[in-house]
Amino acid sequence: MQATDNPQFTLPEYVPRPTEMMSFPDAVRNVLINKFGDFNGRATRSEYWWWALASFIISIPFTILDGIIFGWGYDDPVWFSILLSIAIFIPTLTLTVRRLHDKGKSGWFLLILVVPLINICFMIVLLVWFIQDGDAHVNSYGDVPTNVLPVD
C-alpha cells in the first residue's frame, strides 16, 4: 500500500465565531419576527440566552397578574401564565433546536426530555451544550451565525 492510496480527509472550513454578541432587542426581534417557526439554521449563545432572559422578564408581570386576579394560593388558577407559555412555546422550541444545530447536534435530541429519569440527566447535558460555544466551522446545519440581523 502506497502513501497515495490513503483516502483524503477534509477538515471543515474554519470560520471565526462572531466577536460581538447579539443585542437584547435584536435577539428578541430575531426570535419573534425573523425566525418564528424556523427550525433551520443556527442560533448563537447570545441569541439563546437573551431570549431566555426576555421570557423570564415577560413571565413576571403575568405571574403577578395571576396572583392579583385569582389569588396567591397553591391551588389557584394561573390562566395568564398558561396563555404566555402557549404563546412562547413555538419560538422557544425553534430557538432551542437552532441552538442545538450550532453545536452540530440534531434537534431530535429534545425528545429525550420525554423519557422519565433520563430526562433529568439529559437536562444537565443540554445546559452544558447551551453554555458552550458553537462549532467554529460550517456544519451540516448551515454557516456560522453572524449575530447580525438581516437587512430588509
FIFI-598197 format. One line per 10 residues: number of its first residue (from 0); their letters; for each residue x, y, z of N, C-alpha, C. Coordinates in nm, 2 decimals. Example, Ala and Ser with C-alpha at 12.3 -4.5 7.8 and 13.67 -1.06 7.14 Angstrom:
// residues 2
0) as) 1.32/-0.57/0.78/1.23/-0.45/0.78/1.32/-0.33/0.78; 1.28/-0.22/0.71/1.37/-0.11/0.71/1.29/0.00/0.79
//
This chain:
// residues 152
0) mqatdnpqft) 0.08/-0.12/0.00/0.00/0.00/0.00/0.09/0.12/0.00; 0.06/0.21/-0.09/0.14/0.33/-0.10/0.08/0.45/-0.02; 0.16/0.55/0.00/0.11/0.66/0.08/0.00/0.74/0.00; 0.00/0.73/-0.13/-0.11/0.79/-0.21/-0.24/0.72/-0.21; -0.24/0.60/-0.16/-0.36/0.52/-0.15/-0.46/0.55/-0.04; -0.41/0.63/0.06/-0.49/0.67/0.17/-0.60/0.77/0.13; -0.72/0.75/0.18/-0.82/0.85/0.15/-0.79/0.99/0.21; -0.83/1.09/0.14/-0.81/1.22/0.19/-0.93/1.27/0.27; -0.90/1.31/0.39/-1.00/1.36/0.48/-0.99/1.51/0.48; -1.10/1.58/0.46/-1.10/1.72/0.46/-1.16/1.77/0.59
10) lpeyvprpte) -1.10/1.87/0.64/-1.14/1.93/0.76/-1.24/2.04/0.72; -1.34/2.06/0.81/-1.44/2.17/0.78/-1.37/2.31/0.78; -1.42/2.39/0.70/-1.36/2.53/0.69/-1.38/2.60/0.82; -1.27/2.65/0.87/-1.27/2.73/1.00/-1.32/2.87/0.97; -1.43/2.91/1.04/-1.48/3.04/1.03/-1.48/3.10/1.17; -1.42/3.21/1.19/-1.42/3.26/1.33/-1.56/3.29/1.38; -1.58/3.27/1.51/-1.71/3.30/1.57/-1.72/3.45/1.58; -1.85/3.50/1.59/-1.87/3.64/1.59/-1.80/3.70/1.72; -1.74/3.82/1.70/-1.67/3.88/1.81/-1.76/3.96/1.90; -1.87/4.00/1.85/-1.97/4.08/1.93/-2.10/4.00/1.94
20) mmsfpdavrn) -2.16/4.01/2.06/-2.28/3.93/2.08/-2.40/4.01/2.03; -2.51/3.94/2.01/-2.63/4.00/1.96/-2.69/4.08/2.07; -2.75/4.19/2.04/-2.81/4.27/2.15/-2.94/4.21/2.19; -2.99/4.26/2.31/-3.11/4.21/2.36/-3.23/4.23/2.27; -3.25/4.36/2.22/-3.37/4.38/2.13/-3.35/4.30/2.00; -3.23/4.29/1.95/-3.21/4.22/1.82/-3.24/4.07/1.84; -3.20/4.01/1.95/-3.23/3.87/1.98/-3.38/3.85/1.99; -3.45/3.93/2.06/-3.60/3.91/2.07/-3.67/3.93/1.94; -3.62/4.03/1.86/-3.68/4.06/1.73/-3.65/3.94/1.63; -3.53/3.89/1.64/-3.49/3.77/1.56/-3.58/3.65/1.59
30) vlinkfgdfn) -3.60/3.62/1.72/-3.68/3.50/1.76/-3.82/3.52/1.72; -3.88/3.64/1.75/-4.03/3.66/1.73/-4.06/3.69/1.58; -3.98/3.76/1.51/-4.02/3.81/1.38/-3.94/3.74/1.27; -3.81/3.74/1.27/-3.73/3.69/1.16/-3.73/3.53/1.15; -3.72/3.47/1.27/-3.71/3.32/1.27/-3.82/3.25/1.34; -3.94/3.31/1.35/-4.05/3.25/1.41/-4.09/3.12/1.34; -4.09/3.01/1.40/-4.13/2.88/1.34/-4.02/2.82/1.25; -3.90/2.88/1.24/-3.80/2.83/1.15/-3.70/2.74/1.23; -3.70/2.61/1.20/-3.62/2.52/1.26/-3.48/2.50/1.19; -3.47/2.57/1.08/-3.34/2.56/1.00/-3.24/2.66/1.04
40) gratrseyww) -3.11/2.63/1.03/-3.01/2.73/1.06/-2.95/2.71/1.20; -2.88/2.81/1.25/-2.81/2.80/1.38/-2.84/2.93/1.46; -2.83/2.91/1.59/-2.85/3.03/1.68/-2.73/3.04/1.77; -2.69/3.16/1.80/-2.57/3.18/1.89/-2.61/3.17/2.03; -2.51/3.17/2.12/-2.54/3.17/2.26/-2.61/3.30/2.30; -2.56/3.41/2.25/-2.62/3.54/2.29/-2.77/3.54/2.26; -2.81/3.50/2.14/-2.95/3.50/2.10/-3.03/3.41/2.19; -2.98/3.29/2.22/-3.05/3.19/2.31/-3.06/3.25/2.45; -2.96/3.30/2.51/-2.97/3.35/2.65/-3.04/3.48/2.66; -3.04/3.57/2.56/-3.12/3.69/2.56/-3.27/3.65/2.56
50) walasfiisi) -3.30/3.55/2.48/-3.44/3.51/2.47/-3.49/3.45/2.60; -3.40/3.37/2.67/-3.43/3.31/2.80/-3.46/3.42/2.90; -3.37/3.53/2.90/-3.40/3.64/2.99/-3.53/3.71/2.96; -3.55/3.74/2.83/-3.68/3.80/2.79/-3.80/3.72/2.83; -3.79/3.59/2.81/-3.91/3.51/2.86/-3.93/3.52/3.01; -3.82/3.52/3.08/-3.83/3.53/3.23/-3.89/3.66/3.27; -3.84/3.77/3.21/-3.89/3.91/3.24/-4.04/3.92/3.20; -4.08/3.87/3.09/-4.22/3.87/3.05/-4.31/3.79/3.14; -4.26/3.68/3.20/-4.34/3.60/3.28/-4.37/3.66/3.42; -4.28/3.75/3.46/-4.31/3.81/3.60/-4.44/3.89/3.60
60) pftildgiif) -4.47/3.98/3.51/-4.60/4.05/3.53/-4.72/3.96/3.51; -4.70/3.85/3.42/-4.81/3.76/3.41/-4.84/3.68/3.54; -4.73/3.64/3.61/-4.74/3.58/3.73/-4.81/3.67/3.84; -4.77/3.79/3.84/-4.83/3.89/3.94/-4.97/3.91/3.90; -5.01/3.92/3.78/-5.15/3.94/3.73/-5.23/3.82/3.78; -5.18/3.70/3.76/-5.25/3.58/3.81/-5.27/3.58/3.96; -5.17/3.63/4.03/-5.19/3.63/4.18/-5.29/3.74/4.22; -5.29/3.85/4.15/-5.38/3.96/4.19/-5.53/3.92/4.16; -5.55/3.86/4.04/-5.69/3.83/4.00/-5.74/3.70/4.06; -5.66/3.59/4.06/-5.70/3.46/4.11/-5.66/3.42/4.25
70) gwgyddpvwf) -5.57/3.50/4.31/-5.52/3.46/4.44/-5.38/3.40/4.43; -5.32/3.40/4.55/-5.18/3.36/4.56/-5.17/3.21/4.61; -5.28/3.14/4.63/-5.27/3.01/4.69/-5.22/2.91/4.59; -5.17/2.79/4.64/-5.11/2.69/4.55/-5.21/2.64/4.45; -5.34/2.62/4.49/-5.44/2.56/4.41/-5.51/2.67/4.32; -5.48/2.79/4.33/-5.54/2.90/4.25/-5.50/2.88/4.10; -5.59/2.92/4.01/-5.55/2.91/3.87/-5.45/3.01/3.82; -5.38/2.97/3.72/-5.27/3.06/3.66/-5.30/3.08/3.51; -5.42/3.12/3.47/-5.46/3.13/3.33/-5.37/3.22/3.25; -5.33/3.33/3.30/-5.24/3.42/3.22/-5.10/3.36/3.20
80) sillsiaifi) -5.05/3.30/3.30/-4.92/3.23/3.28/-4.93/3.12/3.18; -5.04/3.04/3.18/-5.06/2.93/3.09/-5.07/2.99/2.94; -5.14/3.10/2.93/-5.15/3.16/2.79/-5.01/3.21/2.74; -4.93/3.27/2.83/-4.80/3.31/2.80/-4.71/3.19/2.76; -4.72/3.08/2.83/-4.64/2.96/2.80/-4.68/2.91/2.66; -4.81/2.91/2.63/-4.86/2.86/2.50/-4.80/2.96/2.39; -4.81/3.09/2.42/-4.76/3.19/2.32/-4.61/3.18/2.28; -4.53/3.15/2.38/-4.39/3.15/2.36/-4.33/3.01/2.33; -4.42/2.91/2.33/-4.37/2.77/2.31/-4.30/2.75/2.18; -4.37/2.79/2.07/-4.31/2.77/1.93/-4.18/2.85/1.91
90) ptltltvrrl) -4.17/2.98/1.95/-4.04/3.05/1.93/-3.93/2.99/2.02; -3.97/2.94/2.14/-3.86/2.88/2.23/-3.82/2.75/2.17; -3.91/2.67/2.12/-3.87/2.54/2.06/-3.78/2.56/1.94; -3.82/2.65/1.85/-3.74/2.67/1.73/-3.60/2.72/1.77; -3.59/2.81/1.86/-3.47/2.86/1.90/-3.38/2.75/1.97; -3.44/2.67/2.05/-3.36/2.56/2.11/-3.31/2.46/2.01; -3.39/2.43/1.91/-3.34/2.34/1.80/-3.23/2.41/1.73; -3.24/2.54/1.70/-3.13/2.61/1.62/-3.01/2.62/1.71; -3.02/2.63/1.84/-2.90/2.63/1.93/-2.83/2.50/1.93; -2.91/2.39/1.93/-2.85/2.26/1.92/-2.78/2.24/1.78
100) hdkgksgwfl) -2.84/2.30/1.68/-2.77/2.29/1.54/-2.64/2.36/1.55; -2.63/2.47/1.63/-2.50/2.54/1.64/-2.39/2.45/1.70; -2.43/2.36/1.78/-2.33/2.26/1.84/-2.31/2.14/1.75; -2.38/2.14/1.63/-2.37/2.02/1.55/-2.46/1.91/1.59; -2.55/1.93/1.67/-2.64/1.83/1.72/-2.78/1.84/1.65; -2.85/1.73/1.65/-2.98/1.73/1.59/-3.09/1.78/1.69; -3.19/1.84/1.64/-3.30/1.89/1.72/-3.38/1.78/1.78; -3.37/1.66/1.73/-3.44/1.55/1.78/-3.39/1.50/1.91; -3.28/1.55/1.96/-3.23/1.52/2.09/-3.33/1.57/2.20; -3.41/1.67/2.17/-3.51/1.72/2.26/-3.61/1.61/2.30
110) lilvvplini) -3.63/1.51/2.22/-3.73/1.41/2.25/-3.68/1.32/2.37; -3.56/1.33/2.40/-3.51/1.25/2.52/-3.57/1.31/2.65; -3.62/1.44/2.64/-3.68/1.50/2.76/-3.81/1.44/2.80; -3.87/1.36/2.71/-4.00/1.30/2.75/-3.98/1.16/2.82; -3.85/1.11/2.82/-3.83/0.98/2.89/-3.80/1.01/3.04; -3.88/0.95/3.12/-3.87/0.97/3.27/-3.73/0.93/3.32; -3.68/0.99/3.42/-3.55/0.97/3.48/-3.43/1.01/3.40; -3.43/0.97/3.27/-3.32/1.00/3.18/-3.32/1.15/3.16; -3.44/1.21/3.15/-3.45/1.35/3.12/-3.38/1.44/3.22; -3.37/1.40/3.34/-3.31/1.49/3.44/-3.16/1.50/3.41
120) cfmivllvwf) -3.10/1.38/3.38/-2.95/1.38/3.35/-2.93/1.46/3.22; -3.02/1.44/3.12/-3.00/1.50/2.99/-3.02/1.65/3.00; -3.10/1.70/3.09/-3.11/1.85/3.11/-2.97/1.91/3.14; -2.89/1.84/3.22/-2.76/1.89/3.26/-2.67/1.89/3.13; -2.68/1.79/3.05/-2.61/1.78/2.92/-2.65/1.90/2.83; -2.78/1.92/2.82/-2.83/2.03/2.74/-2.78/2.16/2.79; -2.78/2.18/2.92/-2.73/2.31/2.98/-2.59/2.33/2.94; -2.51/2.23/2.95/-2.36/2.24/2.91/-2.35/2.27/2.77; -2.43/2.21/2.68/-2.42/2.24/2.54/-2.47/2.38/2.51; -2.57/2.43/2.58/-2.61/2.57/2.56/-2.51/2.67/2.61
130) iqdgdahvns) -2.44/2.64/2.71/-2.34/2.73/2.76/-2.21/2.73/2.67; -2.18/2.62/2.62/-2.06/2.61/2.53/-2.07/2.69/2.40; -1.96/2.73/2.35/-1.96/2.80/2.22/-2.00/2.70/2.11; -2.06/2.75/2.01/-2.10/2.66/1.89/-1.98/2.62/1.81; -2.00/2.54/1.71/-1.90/2.50/1.61/-1.84/2.62/1.54; -1.71/2.63/1.53/-1.65/2.74/1.47/-1.62/2.71/1.32; -1.70/2.63/1.26/-1.69/2.60/1.12/-1.83/2.57/1.07; -1.84/2.57/0.94/-1.97/2.54/0.87/-2.00/2.39/0.90; -2.12/2.37/0.95/-2.16/2.23/0.98/-2.28/2.20/0.89; -2.34/2.08/0.91/-2.44/2.04/0.82/-2.57/2.12/0.84
140) ygdvptnvlp) -2.58/2.20/0.94/-2.69/2.29/0.96/-2.68/2.43/0.91; -2.57/2.46/0.86/-2.55/2.59/0.80/-2.42/2.66/0.83; -2.41/2.79/0.79/-2.30/2.87/0.82/-2.29/2.91/0.96; -2.18/2.96/1.00/-2.16/3.01/1.14/-2.25/3.14/1.15; -2.33/3.15/1.26/-2.41/3.26/1.27/-2.33/3.39/1.29; -2.39/3.50/1.25/-2.31/3.63/1.25/-2.35/3.72/1.36; -2.46/3.70/1.43/-2.51/3.79/1.53/-2.56/3.92/1.47; -2.58/3.93/1.34/-2.63/4.05/1.27/-2.76/4.01/1.21; -2.86/4.10/1.23/-2.99/4.08/1.17/-2.99/4.10/1.02; -3.06/4.03/0.94/-3.07/4.05/0.80/-3.13/4.19/0.77
150) vd) -3.08/4.26/0.68/-3.13/4.39/0.64/-3.24/4.37/0.53; -3.36/4.42/0.55/-3.47/4.40/0.46/-3.46/4.50/0.34
//
